[in-house]
């Protein structure tokens, strides 16, 4: 058994590496600009404004991108073409980087494309210096919109139309003299892009090697010193050292937010699991012993009826009829965890919490009774058909001893299999119940993070759930051998 456990733990390493790679890849494909999300979706471009404010916005964007490690290459290696440079990752804005990739795929001449993009930036900076008045406001606004739009244009007809509009707007006022000169250089650089196209480079594959200074390595292992060394500002400890980044919504560390929510989710789930198993297992055994009887049929009907009722509907009914005096009985509070003050003793705190958790726990538990009891019933019936059970009964052993000593342990295999899937849900939480009853657990936290596009928190929960799934499967395998001596992992 010990060798088997070590072997399974060893297999965890490549499995976790694949899970980490998939999770990281999904985080990179998530919609939206992560830097803008982290900055609160502030737009650093837009209409004409104060140059200092615009430049400060750019600096804030670049500083946040560096703090998040987005100034690094994505992975250890990359497969691209001879037309694409190995420094394209330095363009941290996703929209700009994607536009550059499209231009490269069309023309294949990176030096000219890079110069063209630098000239767009020159026009943008020239517009920062234009003073706004009645004669410059409207054309300046049009110029800014066009130059900001150029960063995301890659179709020839659209770029030419934008350049023509910029030339016309710049000719309306002498205040745009420097901008007009920059626009002329921009027009010439774009003509050079089309004239010096080298499309053949797009068909030559190239592999770039970046070493360990990349986003994936930083996300997984961090870039802080592991043993000795001075920690630098902006360094990350990495996922493996429980540094999950910071939340986009309130800039708190992800682990800090999870640490507040996790105890309530664990409490809800463990109480629910305990009640589900402590009721469903004896009920399943009793139903197997009463197979085909009227009582068995009635219990089966009731359990399947409970299992078919949507949990959000039951939760709504319970809140309506058991927490509001207008419609029913005001027996329970309808949301939250109650108010705790320093003058309350331990028993008062316990009762205050318990009365708030009764309805959420009931909603989490009732649907499991039918499924678990039917699995237990089927397992017991299957074992009761075995020859060793007939032998035990032929020896004259009491029925209770036959059931609980000989049949019970061997019928737990399906229940253990179900139990293995509980580990990830114990940390992911119950989205619906925690939101309906306003329980500040992981389900509510993850639900809010999804809507807020708080991806560091979402993908941390996803990664931890995957790890707990692996642990749950290992625990299930060990429990198989414990309950059934016929199962052996020695070979």
C-alpha positions as CSV (number, residue, x, y, z in Angstrom):
1,X,0.0,0.0,0.0
2,X,2.8,2.4,0.9
3,X,4.5,1.9,-2.4
4,X,1.2,2.4,-4.2
5,X,0.6,5.7,-2.4
6,X,4.1,6.9,-3.3
7,X,3.6,5.9,-6.9
8,X,0.3,7.8,-7.1
9,X,1.9,10.9,-5.5
10,X,4.7,10.6,-8.1
11,X,2.1,10.5,-10.8
12,X,0.6,13.7,-9.4
13,X,3.6,15.7,-10.6
14,X,2.9,15.5,-14.4
15,X,-0.8,15.6,-13.8
16,X,-0.5,18.8,-11.8
17,X,1.8,20.2,-14.4
18,X,-0.8,19.7,-17.1
19,X,-3.6,21.1,-14.9
20,X,-1.4,24.2,-14.1
21,X,-0.7,24.7,-17.8
22,X,-4.4,24.4,-18.8
23,X,-5.4,26.8,-16.0
24,X,-2.7,29.3,-16.9
25,X,-3.7,29.1,-20.6
26,X,-7.3,29.7,-19.8
27,X,-6.3,32.8,-17.7
28,X,-4.4,34.1,-20.7
29,X,-7.5,33.6,-23.0
30,X,-9.9,35.2,-20.6
31,X,-11.6,38.3,-22.2
32,X,-10.6,41.8,-21.3
33,X,-7.3,43.5,-20.6
34,X,-6.0,42.2,-17.2
35,X,-4.1,45.4,-16.5
36,X,-7.2,47.6,-17.1
37,X,-9.2,45.3,-14.9
38,X,-6.6,45.5,-12.2
39,X,-6.6,49.3,-12.5
40,X,-10.4,49.5,-12.4
41,X,-11.0,49.7,-16.2
42,X,-9.6,53.2,-16.4
43,X,-9.1,54.3,-19.9
44,X,-5.7,56.0,-20.5
45,X,-6.5,57.1,-24.0
46,X,-9.5,58.9,-25.3
47,X,-10.1,62.5,-26.0
48,X,-7.6,65.3,-25.8
49,X,-6.6,66.2,-22.3
50,X,-3.7,67.2,-20.1
51,X,-0.4,65.7,-21.3
52,X,0.8,65.1,-17.8
53,X,-2.4,63.1,-16.9
54,X,-2.1,61.0,-20.1
55,X,1.5,60.2,-19.6
56,X,0.8,59.4,-15.9
57,X,-1.9,57.0,-17.0
58,X,0.5,55.3,-19.4
59,X,3.1,55.0,-16.6
60,X,0.5,53.6,-14.2
61,X,-0.5,51.0,-16.9
62,X,3.1,50.0,-17.5
63,X,3.9,49.8,-13.8
64,X,0.9,47.5,-13.2
65,X,1.8,45.4,-16.2
66,X,5.3,44.9,-14.8
67,X,3.9,44.1,-11.3
68,X,1.7,41.4,-12.9
69,X,4.6,40.0,-14.8
70,X,3.1,40.8,-18.2
71,X,6.3,42.3,-19.4
72,X,7.7,38.8,-19.6
73,X,7.3,36.2,-22.3
74,X,4.3,33.9,-21.8
75,X,6.1,30.5,-21.6
76,X,9.5,28.9,-21.7
77,X,9.5,28.5,-25.5
78,X,7.3,29.8,-28.3
79,X,6.7,28.6,-31.9
80,X,6.3,31.4,-34.4
81,X,7.6,32.5,-37.8
82,X,10.7,34.3,-39.0
83,X,8.6,37.4,-39.5
84,X,7.6,37.6,-35.8
85,X,10.2,39.0,-33.4
86,X,11.0,37.3,-30.1
87,X,10.2,40.6,-28.3
88,X,6.6,41.0,-29.2
89,X,5.6,40.1,-25.7
90,X,6.9,43.5,-24.6
91,X,3.8,45.1,-26.0
92,X,1.7,44.4,-22.9
93,X,-1.6,45.6,-24.2
94,X,-3.4,42.6,-25.7
95,X,-5.3,44.6,-28.3
96,X,-2.1,46.2,-29.6
97,X,-0.2,42.9,-29.6
98,X,-2.9,41.2,-31.6
99,X,-3.0,44.0,-34.1
100,X,0.8,43.7,-34.6
101,X,0.5,40.0,-35.1
102,X,-2.1,40.6,-37.8
103,X,0.1,43.2,-39.5
104,X,3.0,40.8,-39.4
105,X,0.9,38.0,-40.9
106,X,0.0,40.4,-43.8
107,X,3.4,42.0,-44.5
108,X,6.0,40.0,-42.7
109,X,8.4,43.0,-42.3
110,X,8.7,43.6,-38.5
111,X,11.3,46.5,-38.7
112,X,8.9,48.6,-40.8
113,X,5.9,47.6,-38.8
114,X,7.7,48.5,-35.5
115,X,8.6,51.9,-37.0
116,X,5.0,52.5,-38.1
117,X,3.7,51.7,-34.6
118,X,6.3,54.0,-33.0
119,X,5.1,56.8,-35.3
120,X,1.5,56.3,-34.1
121,X,2.8,56.9,-30.6
122,X,4.6,60.1,-31.8
123,X,1.3,61.4,-33.2
124,X,-0.4,60.6,-29.9
125,X,2.3,62.4,-27.9
126,X,2.1,65.4,-30.2
127,X,-1.6,65.6,-29.6
128,X,-1.0,65.7,-25.9
129,X,0.8,69.0,-26.3
130,X,-2.0,70.7,-28.2
131,X,-3.8,73.4,-26.0
132,X,-7.6,73.1,-26.2
133,X,-9.7,76.1,-27.2
134,X,-12.7,76.7,-29.3
135,X,-10.8,76.2,-32.6
136,X,-8.9,73.0,-31.6
137,X,-11.4,71.1,-29.4
138,X,-13.5,69.4,-32.2
139,X,-10.7,68.6,-34.6
140,X,-8.5,67.6,-31.7
141,X,-11.1,65.2,-30.5
142,X,-11.4,63.7,-33.9
143,X,-7.6,63.4,-34.2
144,X,-7.3,61.7,-30.8
145,X,-10.1,59.2,-31.7
146,X,-8.4,58.3,-35.0
147,X,-4.9,58.0,-33.6
148,X,-6.1,55.8,-30.7
149,X,-8.1,53.7,-33.1
150,X,-5.0,53.1,-35.3
151,X,-3.5,50.9,-32.6
152,X,-6.2,48.3,-33.3
153,X,-6.6,48.7,-37.1
154,X,-4.9,46.2,-39.5
155,X,-7.0,46.3,-42.6
156,X,-5.4,48.5,-45.4
157,X,-8.6,50.4,-46.4
158,X,-9.4,51.2,-42.7
159,X,-5.9,52.5,-42.0
160,X,-5.9,54.6,-45.2
161,X,-9.3,56.1,-44.3
162,X,-8.1,56.9,-40.8
163,X,-4.9,58.6,-42.1
164,X,-6.9,60.7,-44.6
165,X,-9.2,61.8,-41.8
166,X,-6.3,62.7,-39.6
167,X,-4.6,64.8,-42.3
168,X,-7.9,66.7,-42.9
169,X,-8.4,67.4,-39.2
170,X,-4.7,68.5,-38.7
171,X,-5.1,71.1,-41.5
172,X,-7.9,72.9,-39.7
173,X,-5.7,74.8,-37.2
174,X,-2.0,76.0,-36.9
175,X,-2.0,74.5,-33.4
176,X,-1.7,71.0,-35.1
177,X,1.6,71.8,-36.9
178,X,3.7,69.4,-34.9
179,X,0.9,66.8,-35.1
180,X,0.6,67.3,-38.9
181,X,4.4,66.7,-39.2
182,X,4.1,63.5,-37.2
183,X,1.1,62.4,-39.3
184,X,3.2,62.8,-42.4
185,X,5.9,60.6,-41.0
186,X,3.3,58.1,-40.0
187,X,1.9,58.0,-43.5
188,X,5.3,57.5,-45.0
189,X,6.1,54.7,-42.5
190,X,2.9,52.9,-43.4
191,X,3.7,53.2,-47.1
192,X,7.1,51.6,-46.3
193,X,5.3,48.7,-44.6
194,X,3.4,47.9,-47.7
195,X,6.3,48.6,-50.1
196,X,8.8,46.4,-48.3
197,X,6.5,43.5,-47.6
198,X,8.3,40.1,-47.0
199,X,5.4,37.6,-46.8
200,X,7.7,34.7,-47.3
201,X,9.0,35.0,-43.8
202,X,5.6,34.0,-42.5
203,X,6.2,30.5,-43.8
204,X,9.5,29.9,-42.0
205,X,8.9,28.3,-38.6
206,X,11.1,29.5,-35.7
207,X,11.4,28.4,-32.1
208,X,12.3,31.0,-29.5
209,X,13.7,30.0,-26.1
210,X,13.2,32.3,-23.1
211,X,14.4,30.4,-20.1
212,X,12.7,30.6,-16.7
213,X,12.0,34.3,-16.8
214,X,8.5,34.0,-18.2
215,X,4.9,34.5,-17.0
216,X,4.1,30.8,-16.5
217,X,7.2,30.1,-14.3
218,X,6.6,33.3,-12.4
219,X,2.9,32.3,-11.8
220,X,3.7,28.8,-10.7
221,X,7.1,29.2,-8.8
222,X,7.4,32.9,-8.4
223,X,10.5,35.0,-8.7
224,X,11.3,35.7,-5.0
225,X,14.4,34.1,-3.5
226,X,13.5,30.6,-2.2
227,X,16.2,30.4,0.5
228,X,18.4,33.5,0.9
229,X,18.4,36.7,-1.0
230,X,16.8,40.1,-0.9
231,X,13.2,40.4,-1.8
232,X,12.5,43.1,-4.4
233,X,9.4,45.2,-4.9
234,X,6.9,43.6,-7.3
235,X,8.2,40.1,-6.9
236,X,5.8,37.2,-6.8
237,X,6.1,34.1,-4.6
238,X,4.1,31.9,-7.0
239,X,1.2,29.5,-6.7
240,X,3.2,26.7,-5.2
241,X,4.0,29.0,-2.2
242,X,0.3,30.0,-1.8
243,X,0.8,33.4,-3.4
244,X,-2.3,33.5,-5.7
245,X,-1.9,37.2,-6.8
246,X,-4.2,40.0,-5.9
247,X,-7.9,40.5,-6.5
248,X,-8.8,42.9,-9.3
249,X,-11.9,44.1,-7.5
250,X,-10.4,45.4,-4.2
251,X,-6.6,44.8,-4.7
252,X,-6.6,42.4,-1.7
253,X,-4.4,39.3,-1.9
254,X,-6.5,36.4,-3.2
255,X,-5.5,34.2,-0.3
256,X,-6.7,36.8,2.2
257,X,-10.2,36.8,0.6
258,X,-10.3,33.0,0.5
259,X,-9.2,32.8,4.1
260,X,-12.2,34.8,5.2
261,X,-14.7,32.8,3.0
262,X,-13.3,29.2,3.3
263,X,-14.2,28.5,7.0
264,X,-17.9,29.1,6.3
265,X,-17.9,26.9,3.1
266,X,-16.1,24.1,5.0
267,X,-18.5,24.3,7.9
268,X,-21.6,24.2,5.6
269,X,-20.2,21.3,3.5
270,X,-18.9,19.2,6.3
271,X,-22.1,19.5,8.3
272,X,-24.2,18.8,5.2
273,X,-22.0,15.8,4.2
274,X,-22.2,14.4,7.7
275,X,-26.0,14.6,7.8
276,X,-26.3,13.2,4.3
277,X,-24.2,10.1,5.1
278,X,-25.5,9.6,8.6
279,X,-29.1,9.5,7.3
280,X,-28.7,8.1,3.8
281,X,-26.5,5.1,4.7
282,X,-28.8,3.5,7.3
283,X,-31.8,4.4,5.2
284,X,-30.2,2.6,2.2
285,X,-29.4,-0.5,4.3
286,X,-32.9,-0.6,5.8
287,X,-34.5,-0.2,2.3
288,X,-32.4,-3.1,1.0
289,X,-33.6,-5.3,3.8
290,X,-37.2,-4.2,3.1
291,X,-36.9,-4.6,-0.7
292,X,-40.2,-4.6,-2.4
293,X,-42.3,-3.8,0.7
294,X,-44.8,-1.0,0.9
295,X,-42.5,1.0,3.2
296,X,-39.6,0.6,0.7
297,X,-41.8,1.9,-2.1
298,X,-43.1,4.9,-0.1
299,X,-39.6,5.9,1.1
300,X,-38.3,5.5,-2.5
301,X,-41.0,7.8,-3.8
302,X,-40.4,10.5,-1.2
303,X,-36.7,10.5,-1.7
304,X,-36.9,10.7,-5.5
305,X,-39.5,13.5,-5.1
306,X,-37.0,15.4,-2.9
307,X,-34.2,14.8,-5.3
308,X,-36.3,16.2,-8.2
309,X,-37.1,19.5,-6.5
310,X,-34.8,22.4,-7.5
311,X,-32.7,23.6,-4.6
312,X,-33.2,27.3,-5.5
313,X,-37.0,26.7,-5.4
314,X,-36.9,25.0,-2.1
315,X,-34.6,27.7,-0.6
316,X,-37.1,30.3,-1.8
317,X,-40.0,28.5,-0.2
318,X,-38.2,28.0,3.0
319,X,-37.3,31.7,3.2
320,X,-40.9,32.7,2.3
321,X,-42.7,30.5,4.7
322,X,-40.3,30.0,7.6
323,X,-38.6,33.4,7.9
324,X,-41.3,36.0,7.2
325,X,-44.3,36.5,9.4
326,X,-46.4,37.9,6.5
327,X,-46.6,34.4,4.8
328,X,-45.9,31.9,7.5
329,X,-43.9,31.5,10.6
330,X,-40.9,33.6,11.6
331,X,-38.9,30.7,12.9
332,X,-35.5,31.4,11.3
333,X,-33.6,34.4,10.1
334,X,-33.6,34.7,6.3
335,X,-30.0,35.6,5.5
336,X,-26.5,36.1,6.8
337,X,-24.7,34.7,9.8
338,X,-26.1,36.9,12.5
339,X,-24.7,39.7,14.6
340,X,-21.9,38.8,17.1
341,X,-20.7,41.1,19.8
342,X,-18.0,40.9,22.4
343,X,-20.5,40.5,25.3
344,X,-21.9,37.2,23.9
345,X,-20.6,34.0,25.5
346,X,-19.6,30.9,23.5
347,X,-23.1,29.3,23.7
348,X,-24.8,32.5,22.5
349,X,-22.4,32.7,19.5
350,X,-23.0,29.0,18.7
351,X,-26.8,29.3,18.8
352,X,-26.7,32.6,16.8
353,X,-24.6,30.9,14.1
354,X,-26.6,27.6,14.2
355,X,-30.0,29.2,13.7
356,X,-28.7,31.0,10.6
357,X,-27.2,27.9,9.1
358,X,-30.1,25.4,9.6
359,X,-31.9,26.3,6.4
360,X,-28.8,26.5,4.2
361,X,-27.6,23.1,5.5
362,X,-31.1,21.6,4.9
363,X,-31.1,22.8,1.3
364,X,-27.6,21.4,0.7
365,X,-28.5,18.0,2.3
366,X,-31.9,16.9,1.2
367,X,-31.0,16.3,-2.4
368,X,-28.2,13.9,-1.4
369,X,-30.5,11.5,0.6
370,X,-32.1,9.9,-2.5
371,X,-28.9,9.5,-4.4
372,X,-26.8,8.2,-1.6
373,X,-29.5,5.9,-0.1
374,X,-30.2,4.4,-3.6
375,X,-26.5,3.8,-4.1
376,X,-26.2,2.2,-0.7
377,X,-29.3,0.1,-1.3
378,X,-28.0,-1.2,-4.6
379,X,-24.6,-2.0,-3.0
380,X,-26.2,-4.0,-0.2
381,X,-28.5,-5.9,-2.5
382,X,-25.5,-6.8,-4.8
383,X,-23.5,-8.1,-1.8
384,X,-26.4,-10.0,-0.4
385,X,-26.4,-12.2,-3.5
386,X,-22.8,-13.3,-2.9
387,X,-22.1,-16.9,-1.8
388,X,-20.3,-15.9,1.4
389,X,-23.5,-14.2,2.6
390,X,-25.5,-17.3,1.9
391,X,-22.9,-19.3,3.8
392,X,-23.1,-16.9,6.8
393,X,-26.9,-17.3,6.9
394,X,-26.7,-21.0,6.5
395,X,-24.5,-21.1,9.7
396,X,-27.4,-19.5,11.5
397,X,-26.0,-16.1,12.1
398,X,-28.5,-13.4,13.1
399,X,-29.6,-11.2,10.2
400,X,-28.3,-8.0,11.8
401,X,-24.8,-9.6,12.1
402,X,-24.9,-10.8,8.5
403,X,-25.9,-7.3,7.3
404,X,-23.6,-5.1,9.4
405,X,-20.6,-7.3,9.8
406,X,-20.4,-9.2,6.5
407,X,-22.3,-7.2,3.9
408,X,-22.0,-3.6,5.1
409,X,-18.3,-3.0,4.5
410,X,-18.2,-4.6,1.1
411,X,-21.2,-2.5,-0.1
412,X,-19.5,0.8,0.7
413,X,-17.5,0.9,-2.6
414,X,-20.0,3.1,-4.5
415,X,-20.4,5.4,-1.5
416,X,-16.6,5.8,-1.3
417,X,-16.5,6.6,-5.0
418,X,-19.0,9.4,-4.5
419,X,-17.2,10.6,-1.4
420,X,-14.0,11.2,-3.6
421,X,-15.9,13.9,-5.5
422,X,-16.7,15.8,-2.4
423,X,-13.2,17.3,-1.9
424,X,-13.3,19.9,-4.7
425,X,-16.9,21.0,-3.8
426,X,-15.7,21.5,-0.2
427,X,-13.6,24.4,-1.3
428,X,-15.6,25.6,-4.4
429,X,-18.7,26.1,-2.3
430,X,-22.3,26.1,-3.2
431,X,-23.0,29.0,-5.6
432,X,-26.8,29.0,-5.3
433,X,-27.3,28.4,-1.6
434,X,-24.6,30.8,-0.4
435,X,-26.0,33.6,-2.6
436,X,-29.6,33.0,-1.7
437,X,-28.9,33.0,2.0
438,X,-26.1,35.6,1.8
439,X,-23.5,33.2,3.4
440,X,-20.0,34.8,2.8
441,X,-18.4,31.5,1.7
442,X,-16.4,30.4,-1.3
443,X,-19.5,29.9,-3.5
444,X,-20.7,33.5,-3.1
445,X,-17.1,34.8,-3.5
446,X,-16.5,32.8,-6.7
447,X,-19.9,33.8,-8.1
448,X,-19.2,37.5,-7.5
449,X,-15.7,37.1,-8.9
450,X,-17.1,35.6,-12.1
451,X,-19.4,38.6,-12.7
452,X,-16.6,41.0,-11.8
453,X,-14.1,39.2,-14.1
454,X,-11.8,38.8,-11.1
455,X,-9.8,36.1,-12.8
456,X,-7.0,35.6,-10.3
457,X,-9.6,34.4,-7.8
458,X,-11.6,32.4,-10.3
459,X,-8.6,30.5,-11.6
460,X,-7.2,29.9,-8.1
461,X,-10.4,28.2,-7.1
462,X,-10.3,26.2,-10.3
463,X,-6.7,25.1,-9.7
464,X,-7.3,24.2,-6.0
465,X,-10.4,22.2,-7.0
466,X,-8.4,20.2,-9.5
467,X,-5.7,19.4,-6.9
468,X,-8.4,18.4,-4.4
469,X,-9.9,16.1,-7.0
470,X,-6.6,14.2,-7.3
471,X,-6.4,14.0,-3.5
472,X,-10.0,12.7,-3.3
473,X,-9.2,10.0,-5.8
474,X,-6.2,8.9,-3.8
475,X,-8.2,8.9,-0.6
476,X,-10.9,6.8,-2.3
477,X,-8.4,4.2,-3.4
478,X,-7.0,3.9,0.1
479,X,-10.5,3.5,1.6
480,X,-11.3,0.8,-1.0
481,X,-8.5,-1.4,0.5
482,X,-9.6,-0.5,4.0
483,X,-13.2,-1.6,3.6
484,X,-12.7,-4.5,1.3
485,X,-9.7,-6.9,2.1
486,X,-10.1,-8.4,-1.4
487,X,-8.7,-5.1,-2.9
488,X,-5.0,-5.0,-2.9
489,X,-2.5,-2.5,-4.4
490,X,0.6,-4.5,-3.7
491,X,1.0,-5.6,-7.3
